[in-house]
Amino acid sequence: TTWVLQGVAVHKIFIESLRRGAFDCDMIVKDGHNCSSTGGIDCKANSARHFEWAVNRLCVSGDTCQGCLEESQLDPLDPRNHVWCKCRAAFTEFVAWAWPFVLLIPSWHALVCFAAVKQACGHEVAVEESNAISDYESLPYE
């Protein structure tokens, strides 16, 4: 339930970002209504340059775009919903591709931590052994 509510909230923020007063974006008709094409927005606000680039380049068509419209019960005639579903599909596919990196980063940190602890503990053992040997050795000038 929480994931669905978050999805609805993110959809609402995305749609609000397209409105006048935010990024002031228009749908590119030939791309906006089509789940099989990339992107589909043209923004007028100067601050929307990166947003427009990301949507038009990264929100590519995917297998889940049409299913998103049906599953989310969004209006299939609203081109903003098509663009939203393309972005959602692209993000879903990216997460499916990148999930091993989520495991790799903590594993790398654990390995570095283990090596640092081993080095620190190994150094103290070597110092203790060195001190123990020097206690038993007699000095040559005695």
HUKA-V905505 format. One record per backbone hydrogen bond with DSSP energy under -1.0 kcal/mol. NH is the residue of the N-H (numbers start at 1). CO is the residue of the C=O. If there is no record, write none. Layout:
BEGIN
nh=[NH/NH]
co=[CO/CO]
END
This chain:
BEGIN
nh=[5/6/7/8/9/10/11/12/13/14/15/16/17/22/23/24/25/26/28/32/33/34/39/42/44/45/48/49/52/53/54/55/56/57/58/59/60/68/69/70/71/72/74/78/81/82/83/84/85/86/87/88/89/90/91/92/93/94/95/96/97/98/99/101/104/105/107/108/109/110/111/112/113/114/115/116/117/118/119/120/121/122/123/124/125/126/127/128/129/130/131/132/133/134/135/136/137/142]
co=[1/2/3/4/5/6/7/8/9/10/11/12/13/19/17/19/18/42/40/28/29/31/59/26/24/23/45/46/48/49/50/51/52/53/54/55/58/64/65/66/67/68/69/75/78/78/79/80/81/82/83/84/85/86/87/88/89/90/91/92/93/94/95/98/100/101/103/104/105/106/107/108/109/110/111/112/113/114/115/116/117/118/119/120/121/122/123/124/125/126/127/128/129/130/131/132/133/139]
END
